[in-house]
Amino acid sequence: MLEKTDPNYKNWIVDLKQKIRQTQIKAAIKVNTALIELYWDLGKEIAGKKFENTYGSGFFNLLSNDLRAEFPEIKGFSESNLQYCKKFYLFYNQDVENLQEVVGDLKIEENPNRQQVVDDLENNHFSQNIFLIPWGHHVTLITKCKTPKEAHFYINKTIENGWSRAILLNMLSAKLIESQGKAVTNFSKTLPDDQSELVKETLKDPYFFDFLNLSELFKEKELENALVDNISKFLIELGKGFAFVGKQVEIVVSDKSFFIDLLFYHIKLKRYVVIELKAGSFEPEFTGKLNFYVTAIDKQMRDENDHATIGLLICKDKDEIIAEYSLSDLHKPLGISSYELQKILPDNFKSYLPSIEMVEEELKKLENK
């Protein structure tokens, strides 16, 4: 059993307490960053000493009691959180450990820079955006992600979009990393090289409309209305930078009116985005209509400061080869994605939530009674 009189433990705990005191000063300036750095250092110390291998799970109880007694004003020294600190450090250092295993058996003359390589790899993890998101986000990531690379993807997205932990959980559940940039597009042929990949990364496949309540036999109009009624959630699903311009946006060509399902403007990309919705499967003729709408927006609404308009068709499902064929000879930048629904109501239910106008109309009826 681990005893406080153990000289190795006694010396280590003194040094550890001193490091925590130093961190307290930094925490007064940059609370979150310093806190995550503290947890990183704790995890590194715990992983390095390996006291629990000798003394079992009682080590975390003793360490927790010692730290809480010395620093009662600091939260986060519970047994479970200290275990998370260790997991936090080890999770993001998987590549470091693997490298150490690979080069550890090599003779020093064969690899004179071995330690420098290991240090550089560890410092790369240590100095990046890992310290810029809250601890609760990290606990979510190290328990939900399989690799540091996957976690770093969501860290960067969290910083870029300002995600709460609830939104981060939704994005993990929706497997954003698997859908980002997966839409079928012709961007490589229709956009400059420096724009093609950037624009492609703004599109996903599939889009997850799990915040909608639709009946089994819903139509495009109902899908459109449901998305507009839930526009804030739809904008989150689309990603950062999309600004909603309108639905059923009228364009007039040769005195004939046409109506675009949804029109957005992407602030970062500085371009309009035309979105057409289809309740059913993709058909090749859909792209011709979308190409026409994109051309109309370019000619009628785009100004000299805007980049080329892009079109996005979102349908129930698609054949990848047919989708690629349908885009191959079109000269406007177009993309084709699918969507997924999780909640389908029986057809005798209302297929979407009531709009503000419908609620106001019902209130008027009640007032007039």
The 8 nearest C-alpha neighbors of each residue, nearest first, counted from 0:
[[1, 54, 2, 57, 55, 53, 58, 3],
 [0, 2, 54, 58, 3, 5, 57, 53],
 [3, 1, 4, 5, 0, 8, 61, 9],
 [2, 4, 5, 9, 1, 8, 6, 61],
 [5, 3, 2, 6, 9, 8, 1, 7],
 [4, 6, 8, 3, 2, 7, 9, 1],
 [7, 5, 9, 8, 4, 10, 3, 11],
 [8, 6, 10, 9, 5, 11, 4, 12],
 [7, 9, 11, 5, 6, 10, 12, 3],
 [10, 8, 6, 12, 11, 7, 5, 3],
 [11, 9, 13, 7, 8, 12, 6, 14],
 [10, 12, 8, 14, 13, 9, 15, 7],
 [11, 13, 15, 9, 14, 10, 8, 16],
 [12, 14, 16, 10, 11, 15, 17, 9],
 [15, 13, 17, 11, 12, 16, 18, 10],
 [14, 16, 12, 18, 17, 13, 11, 19],
 [17, 15, 19, 13, 18, 14, 12, 20],
 [18, 16, 20, 14, 15, 19, 21, 13],
 [17, 19, 15, 21, 20, 16, 22, 14],
 [18, 20, 22, 16, 21, 17, 23, 15],
 [21, 19, 17, 23, 22, 18, 16, 24],
 [22, 20, 18, 19, 23, 24, 17, 25],
 [21, 23, 19, 25, 20, 24, 26, 18],
 [24, 22, 26, 20, 21, 25, 19, 27],
 [25, 23, 22, 26, 27, 21, 20, 28],
 [24, 26, 22, 27, 28, 23, 33, 29],
 [27, 25, 30, 33, 23, 29, 28, 24],
 [26, 28, 25, 24, 30, 29, 23, 33],
 [29, 27, 26, 25, 30, 24, 33, 23],
 [30, 28, 26, 32, 33, 31, 27, 25],
 [29, 31, 26, 33, 32, 27, 34, 28],
 [30, 32, 34, 33, 29, 35, 133, 131],
 [33, 31, 130, 35, 34, 29, 30, 131],
 [32, 34, 26, 36, 30, 31, 35, 29],
 [33, 35, 37, 31, 36, 32, 30, 38],
 [34, 36, 38, 32, 37, 33, 130, 39],
 [35, 37, 39, 33, 34, 38, 40, 32],
 [38, 36, 34, 40, 35, 39, 33, 41],
 [37, 39, 41, 35, 84, 36, 40, 42],
 [38, 40, 36, 42, 37, 41, 88, 35],
 [41, 39, 43, 37, 42, 38, 44, 36],
 [42, 40, 38, 44, 43, 39, 45, 37],
 [85, 41, 43, 84, 39, 88, 45, 40],
 [42, 44, 40, 46, 41, 45, 88, 47],
 [45, 43, 47, 41, 42, 46, 40, 48],
 [44, 46, 42, 48, 47, 43, 41, 49],
 [47, 45, 43, 49, 44, 48, 42, 85],
 [46, 48, 44, 45, 49, 43, 42, 50],
 [49, 47, 45, 50, 46, 44, 51, 43],
 [48, 50, 51, 46, 52, 47, 45, 53],
 [51, 49, 52, 53, 48, 54, 58, 45],
 [52, 50, 55, 54, 53, 58, 49, 56],
 [53, 51, 50, 49, 55, 54, 56, 58],
 [52, 54, 51, 50, 55, 49, 1, 0],
 [53, 55, 51, 1, 0, 52, 58, 50],
 [54, 56, 51, 57, 52, 53, 58, 50],
 [55, 57, 58, 59, 51, 54, 60, 52],
 [58, 56, 60, 55, 59, 61, 54, 51],
 [57, 59, 61, 56, 51, 60, 54, 62],
 [60, 58, 62, 78, 61, 57, 63, 56],
 [59, 61, 63, 57, 58, 62, 78, 64],
 [62, 60, 64, 58, 63, 59, 65, 57],
 [61, 63, 59, 65, 64, 60, 58, 66],
 [64, 62, 60, 66, 76, 61, 77, 65],
 [63, 65, 61, 67, 62, 66, 68, 60],
 [66, 64, 62, 68, 63, 67, 61, 69],
 [65, 67, 69, 63, 68, 64, 70, 62],
 [68, 66, 71, 70, 64, 69, 65, 63],
 [69, 67, 65, 66, 70, 71, 64, 63],
 [68, 70, 66, 67, 71, 65, 16, 64],
 [69, 71, 67, 72, 73, 68, 66, 74],
 [72, 70, 67, 73, 68, 69, 74, 66],
 [73, 71, 70, 74, 67, 69, 68, 75],
 [74, 72, 71, 70, 75, 67, 76, 66],
 [75, 73, 76, 72, 71, 77, 67, 70],
 [74, 76, 77, 80, 73, 81, 38, 78],
 [77, 75, 63, 74, 81, 80, 67, 78],
 [78, 76, 80, 79, 63, 75, 81, 74],
 [79, 77, 81, 59, 80, 63, 60, 82],
 [78, 80, 82, 81, 77, 83, 76, 59],
 [81, 79, 83, 77, 82, 78, 75, 76],
 [80, 82, 84, 78, 83, 79, 76, 77],
 [81, 83, 79, 85, 80, 84, 86, 78],
 [82, 84, 80, 86, 81, 85, 87, 79],
 [85, 83, 42, 81, 87, 38, 82, 86],
 [42, 84, 86, 82, 88, 83, 87, 46],
 [85, 87, 83, 89, 84, 88, 90, 82],
 [88, 86, 84, 90, 85, 89, 83, 141],
 [89, 87, 42, 85, 86, 90, 39, 91],
 [88, 90, 92, 86, 91, 87, 93, 85],
 [89, 91, 87, 92, 88, 93, 86, 147],
 [92, 90, 147, 89, 88, 93, 87, 124],
 [93, 91, 95, 89, 94, 90, 96, 88],
 [92, 94, 96, 95, 90, 91, 97, 89],
 [93, 95, 97, 92, 96, 98, 91, 120],
 [96, 94, 92, 98, 93, 97, 121, 99],
 [95, 97, 99, 93, 98, 94, 92, 100],
 [98, 96, 94, 100, 99, 95, 93, 101],
 [97, 99, 101, 95, 100, 96, 94, 102],
 [100, 98, 96, 103, 102, 97, 101, 95],
 [99, 101, 97, 103, 98, 102, 96, 104],
 [100, 102, 98, 99, 103, 97, 104, 105],
 [103, 101, 105, 99, 104, 100, 98, 113],
 [104, 102, 99, 100, 105, 101, 98, 106],
 [103, 105, 102, 106, 101, 100, 99, 107],
 [106, 104, 102, 103, 107, 109, 110, 101],
 [105, 107, 109, 108, 104, 110, 103, 111],
 [106, 108, 110, 111, 109, 105, 113, 112],
 [109, 107, 111, 110, 106, 105, 112, 113],
 [110, 108, 106, 107, 111, 105, 112, 113],
 [109, 111, 107, 113, 108, 112, 106, 105],
 [110, 112, 107, 108, 113, 109, 114, 106],
 [113, 111, 115, 110, 114, 116, 107, 117],
 [114, 112, 116, 110, 115, 111, 117, 102],
 [115, 113, 117, 116, 112, 118, 111, 119],
 [114, 116, 118, 112, 117, 113, 119, 120],
 [117, 115, 119, 113, 114, 118, 112, 120],
 [116, 118, 114, 120, 115, 119, 95, 121],
 [119, 117, 115, 121, 120, 116, 114, 122],
 [120, 118, 122, 116, 121, 117, 115, 123],
 [119, 121, 123, 117, 118, 122, 116, 95],
 [120, 122, 118, 123, 124, 119, 95, 125],
 [123, 121, 125, 119, 124, 120, 126, 118],
 [122, 124, 120, 121, 125, 126, 119, 127],
 [125, 123, 122, 121, 126, 127, 91, 120],
 [124, 126, 122, 123, 127, 121, 129, 130],
 [127, 125, 123, 124, 122, 128, 129, 130],
 [126, 128, 129, 124, 125, 123, 130, 122],
 [129, 127, 131, 130, 126, 155, 154, 132],
 [128, 130, 127, 131, 132, 154, 125, 124],
 [131, 129, 32, 128, 35, 132, 36, 127],
 [130, 132, 128, 129, 32, 133, 31, 158],
 [131, 133, 130, 136, 134, 129, 158, 154],
 [134, 132, 136, 135, 31, 137, 131, 35],
 [133, 135, 137, 136, 138, 35, 132, 31],
 [134, 136, 138, 137, 133, 139, 164, 132],
 [137, 135, 139, 134, 133, 138, 164, 140],
 [136, 138, 140, 134, 139, 135, 141, 133],
 [139, 137, 135, 141, 136, 140, 142, 134],
 [138, 140, 136, 137, 142, 141, 143, 135],
 [141, 139, 137, 143, 142, 144, 138, 150],
 [140, 142, 138, 143, 144, 139, 137, 87],
 [141, 143, 140, 139, 144, 138, 145, 137],
 [144, 142, 140, 141, 139, 145, 171, 138],
 [145, 143, 140, 141, 146, 150, 142, 149],
 [144, 146, 143, 149, 147, 141, 150, 142],
 [145, 147, 148, 149, 144, 150, 90, 91],
 [148, 146, 150, 91, 149, 151, 90, 145],
 [149, 147, 151, 146, 150, 152, 145, 91],
 [148, 150, 152, 146, 147, 151, 144, 153],
 [149, 151, 147, 153, 152, 148, 144, 140],
 [150, 152, 154, 148, 153, 149, 147, 155],
 [153, 151, 149, 150, 155, 154, 156, 148],
 [152, 154, 156, 150, 155, 151, 157, 149],
 [155, 153, 151, 157, 156, 152, 150, 158],
 [154, 156, 158, 153, 152, 157, 159, 151],
 [155, 157, 153, 159, 158, 154, 160, 152],
 [158, 156, 162, 154, 161, 160, 155, 159],
 [159, 157, 155, 161, 156, 160, 154, 132],
 [160, 158, 156, 157, 161, 155, 239, 162],
 [159, 161, 157, 162, 158, 156, 239, 238],
 [160, 162, 157, 158, 159, 163, 156, 239],
 [163, 161, 157, 160, 166, 167, 164, 158],
 [162, 164, 166, 165, 167, 161, 157, 136],
 [163, 165, 167, 166, 136, 168, 162, 135],
 [166, 164, 168, 163, 167, 169, 162, 170],
 [167, 165, 169, 163, 168, 164, 162, 170],
 [166, 168, 164, 170, 169, 165, 162, 171],
 [169, 167, 171, 165, 166, 170, 172, 164],
 [170, 168, 166, 172, 167, 171, 173, 165],
 [169, 171, 173, 167, 172, 168, 175, 174],
 [170, 172, 174, 168, 173, 169, 167, 175],
 [173, 171, 169, 174, 170, 168, 175, 167],
 [172, 174, 170, 171, 175, 169, 207, 178],
 [175, 173, 171, 172, 176, 177, 170, 178],
 [174, 176, 178, 177, 170, 173, 179, 171],
 [175, 177, 174, 179, 178, 152, 149, 153],
 [176, 178, 175, 174, 179, 181, 204, 180],
 [177, 179, 204, 203, 175, 181, 176, 205],
 [180, 178, 203, 181, 176, 175, 177, 200],
 [179, 181, 200, 203, 199, 202, 182, 178],
 [182, 180, 204, 178, 203, 179, 183, 202],
 [181, 183, 204, 336, 203, 335, 180, 184],
 [184, 182, 335, 334, 181, 323, 336, 322],
 [185, 183, 334, 186, 333, 182, 335, 326],
 [184, 186, 187, 188, 332, 333, 326, 189],
 [187, 185, 189, 195, 190, 188, 332, 184],
 [186, 188, 195, 185, 189, 190, 192, 191],
 [189, 187, 186, 185, 190, 330, 191, 332],
 [188, 190, 186, 332, 187, 330, 331, 185],
 [191, 189, 186, 195, 187, 188, 194, 192],
 [192, 190, 194, 193, 195, 189, 187, 188],
 [191, 193, 195, 194, 190, 187, 196, 188],
 [192, 194, 191, 195, 196, 197, 190, 198],
 [195, 193, 197, 192, 191, 196, 198, 190],
 [194, 196, 192, 186, 190, 198, 187, 197],
 [197, 195, 199, 198, 194, 200, 193, 192],
 [196, 198, 194, 200, 199, 195, 201, 193],
 [199, 197, 201, 200, 195, 196, 194, 202],
 [198, 200, 196, 180, 201, 197, 202, 195],
 [201, 199, 180, 197, 198, 202, 179, 196],
 [200, 202, 198, 199, 180, 203, 197, 238],
 [203, 201, 180, 200, 199, 182, 179, 204],
 [204, 202, 179, 178, 180, 181, 182, 205],
 [205, 203, 178, 182, 336, 181, 206, 337],
 [204, 206, 337, 338, 203, 178, 336, 207],
 [207, 205, 338, 204, 203, 339, 337, 208],
 [206, 208, 339, 209, 338, 205, 340, 173],
 [207, 209, 340, 210, 211, 339, 206, 338],
 [208, 210, 341, 340, 211, 207, 342, 339],
 [209, 211, 208, 212, 232, 229, 342, 207],
 [212, 210, 209, 208, 213, 225, 342, 351],
 [213, 211, 351, 342, 350, 343, 344, 210],
 [214, 212, 350, 343, 351, 344, 211, 217],
 [213, 215, 344, 350, 346, 343, 217, 345],
 [214, 216, 346, 217, 343, 345, 344, 213],
 [217, 215, 214, 346, 218, 213, 350, 345],
 [216, 218, 214, 215, 221, 213, 350, 219],
 [219, 217, 221, 220, 278, 222, 216, 277],
 [218, 220, 222, 278, 221, 277, 223, 276],
 [221, 219, 223, 218, 222, 224, 217, 260],
 [222, 220, 224, 218, 223, 219, 225, 217],
 [223, 221, 219, 225, 220, 224, 226, 218],
 [222, 224, 220, 226, 221, 225, 219, 227],
 [225, 223, 221, 227, 226, 222, 228, 220],
 [224, 226, 228, 222, 351, 223, 227, 221],
 [227, 225, 229, 223, 224, 228, 230, 233],
 [226, 228, 230, 224, 229, 225, 223, 246],
 [229, 227, 225, 226, 230, 224, 354, 352],
 [230, 228, 226, 227, 232, 231, 233, 225],
 [229, 231, 227, 233, 232, 228, 226, 234],
 [230, 232, 234, 233, 229, 235, 227, 228],
 [233, 231, 235, 234, 230, 229, 236, 210],
 [232, 234, 230, 236, 235, 231, 237, 226],
 [235, 233, 237, 231, 236, 232, 230, 238],
 [236, 234, 232, 238, 233, 237, 231, 239],
 [235, 237, 233, 234, 238, 232, 206, 207],
 [238, 236, 234, 235, 233, 241, 239, 202],
 [239, 237, 235, 236, 234, 240, 241, 201],
 [240, 238, 160, 241, 235, 237, 234, 159],
 [239, 241, 265, 266, 267, 242, 238, 268],
 [240, 242, 265, 264, 239, 263, 266, 243],
 [241, 243, 264, 263, 265, 244, 240, 266],
 [242, 244, 263, 245, 241, 264, 262, 234],
 [245, 243, 263, 262, 242, 264, 246, 261],
 [246, 244, 262, 243, 261, 248, 247, 263],
 [245, 247, 261, 248, 260, 262, 259, 244],
 [246, 248, 260, 259, 258, 249, 261, 245],
 [247, 249, 259, 258, 246, 245, 250, 260],
 [250, 248, 258, 257, 247, 256, 259, 251],
 [249, 251, 257, 256, 258, 252, 248, 295],
 [250, 252, 256, 255, 254, 257, 253, 249],
 [251, 253, 255, 254, 256, 250, 257, 295],
 [254, 252, 255, 251, 256, 250, 257, 295],
 [255, 253, 252, 251, 256, 250, 257, 249],
 [254, 256, 252, 251, 253, 257, 250, 249],
 [257, 255, 251, 250, 249, 252, 254, 258],
 [256, 258, 250, 249, 251, 255, 259, 252],
 [257, 259, 249, 247, 248, 250, 260, 256],
 [258, 260, 247, 248, 261, 249, 257, 262],
 [261, 259, 247, 275, 246, 258, 274, 276],
 [262, 260, 246, 274, 259, 245, 247, 273],
 [261, 263, 273, 244, 245, 272, 274, 246],
 [264, 262, 243, 244, 272, 242, 271, 241],
 [263, 265, 271, 242, 272, 241, 270, 266],
 [266, 264, 241, 240, 268, 270, 269, 267],
 [265, 267, 269, 240, 268, 264, 241, 242],
 [268, 266, 269, 265, 240, 270, 241, 239],
 [267, 269, 265, 270, 266, 198, 306, 240],
 [270, 268, 266, 305, 267, 265, 306, 271],
 [269, 271, 306, 305, 308, 265, 268, 264],
 [272, 270, 264, 308, 263, 265, 309, 273],
 [271, 273, 263, 309, 310, 264, 308, 262],
 [272, 274, 310, 262, 311, 261, 309, 263],
 [275, 273, 311, 261, 312, 310, 262, 272],
 [274, 276, 312, 260, 313, 311, 261, 273],
 [277, 275, 313, 314, 312, 219, 274, 278],
 [278, 276, 314, 279, 219, 313, 315, 275],
 [277, 279, 219, 315, 218, 314, 276, 280],
 [280, 278, 315, 277, 314, 281, 316, 219],
 [281, 279, 316, 315, 317, 314, 282, 278],
 [280, 282, 317, 314, 316, 279, 283, 315],
 [281, 283, 284, 285, 280, 317, 322, 286],
 [284, 282, 285, 325, 286, 281, 322, 321],
 [283, 285, 286, 287, 282, 288, 325, 281],
 [286, 284, 283, 287, 288, 282, 289, 281],
 [287, 285, 289, 288, 284, 290, 283, 325],
 [288, 286, 290, 289, 284, 285, 291, 283],
 [287, 289, 291, 290, 286, 285, 292, 284],
 [290, 288, 286, 292, 291, 287, 293, 310],
 [289, 291, 287, 293, 288, 292, 286, 294],
 [290, 292, 288, 294, 289, 293, 295, 287],
 [293, 291, 295, 289, 294, 290, 296, 288],
 [294, 292, 290, 296, 295, 291, 310, 308],
 [293, 295, 297, 291, 292, 296, 290, 298],
 [294, 296, 292, 298, 293, 297, 299, 291],
 [297, 295, 300, 299, 293, 298, 294, 301],
 [298, 296, 301, 294, 295, 299, 300, 308],
 [297, 299, 295, 296, 300, 294, 301, 302],
 [298, 300, 296, 297, 295, 301, 250, 302],
 [301, 299, 296, 297, 298, 302, 295, 271],
 [300, 302, 297, 305, 299, 296, 298, 303],
 [303, 301, 304, 305, 300, 297, 306, 299],
 [302, 304, 305, 301, 306, 307, 300, 297],
 [305, 303, 302, 306, 269, 301, 270, 307],
 [306, 304, 270, 269, 302, 303, 301, 307],
 [305, 307, 270, 269, 308, 304, 268, 301],
 [308, 306, 270, 309, 305, 297, 271, 301],
 [307, 309, 271, 270, 272, 293, 297, 306],
 [310, 308, 272, 332, 333, 273, 307, 293],
 [311, 309, 333, 273, 272, 274, 293, 334],
 [312, 310, 334, 274, 335, 333, 273, 313],
 [311, 313, 335, 275, 274, 276, 336, 334],
 [314, 312, 336, 276, 337, 335, 277, 275],
 [315, 313, 277, 337, 316, 280, 278, 281],
 [314, 316, 279, 280, 337, 338, 278, 277],
 [317, 315, 280, 337, 314, 281, 279, 338],
 [318, 316, 281, 280, 319, 337, 322, 315],
 [317, 319, 321, 320, 322, 316, 281, 280],
 [320, 318, 322, 321, 317, 323, 183, 324],
 [319, 321, 323, 322, 318, 324, 325, 317],
 [322, 320, 324, 318, 323, 319, 325, 283],
 [321, 323, 319, 325, 320, 324, 318, 326],
 [324, 322, 320, 326, 325, 321, 319, 327],
 [325, 323, 321, 327, 326, 322, 320, 328],
 [324, 326, 322, 283, 323, 327, 321, 286],
 [327, 325, 323, 329, 324, 328, 185, 322],
 [326, 328, 324, 325, 329, 323, 185, 330],
 [329, 327, 326, 330, 325, 324, 185, 331],
 [328, 330, 326, 327, 331, 290, 325, 332],
 [331, 329, 189, 328, 332, 188, 290, 185],
 [330, 332, 329, 333, 189, 290, 309, 293],
 [333, 331, 309, 186, 189, 185, 310, 330],
 [334, 332, 310, 309, 184, 311, 185, 331],
 [335, 333, 184, 311, 183, 182, 310, 312],
 [334, 336, 312, 183, 182, 311, 313, 184],
 [337, 335, 313, 204, 182, 205, 312, 314],
 [336, 338, 205, 314, 316, 313, 315, 204],
 [339, 337, 206, 205, 315, 207, 314, 313],
 [338, 340, 207, 208, 206, 205, 341, 337],
 [339, 341, 209, 208, 342, 207, 338, 343],
 [340, 342, 209, 343, 339, 208, 207, 210],
 [341, 343, 212, 340, 209, 344, 211, 213],
 [344, 342, 213, 214, 215, 212, 341, 345],
 [343, 345, 214, 213, 346, 215, 348, 342],
 [346, 344, 214, 347, 348, 215, 343, 213],
 [345, 347, 214, 348, 215, 344, 216, 350],
 [346, 348, 345, 349, 214, 344, 350, 215],
 [349, 347, 346, 345, 350, 344, 214, 213],
 [350, 348, 351, 347, 214, 352, 213, 346],
 [351, 349, 213, 214, 348, 212, 217, 221],
 [350, 352, 225, 212, 213, 349, 353, 221],
 [351, 353, 354, 225, 350, 212, 349, 228],
 [354, 352, 357, 351, 358, 355, 228, 356],
 [353, 355, 357, 356, 228, 358, 352, 224],
 [354, 356, 358, 357, 359, 353, 228, 360],
 [357, 355, 359, 354, 358, 360, 353, 361],
 [358, 356, 360, 354, 359, 355, 353, 361],
 [357, 359, 355, 361, 360, 356, 362, 354],
 [360, 358, 362, 356, 361, 357, 355, 363],
 [361, 359, 357, 363, 362, 358, 356, 364],
 [360, 362, 364, 358, 363, 359, 357, 365],
 [363, 361, 359, 365, 364, 360, 366, 358],
 [364, 362, 366, 360, 365, 361, 367, 359],
 [365, 363, 361, 367, 362, 366, 360, 368],
 [364, 366, 362, 363, 368, 367, 361, 360],
 [367, 365, 363, 364, 368, 362, 361, 360],
 [368, 366, 364, 365, 363, 362, 361, 360],
 [367, 365, 366, 364, 363, 362, 361, 360]]
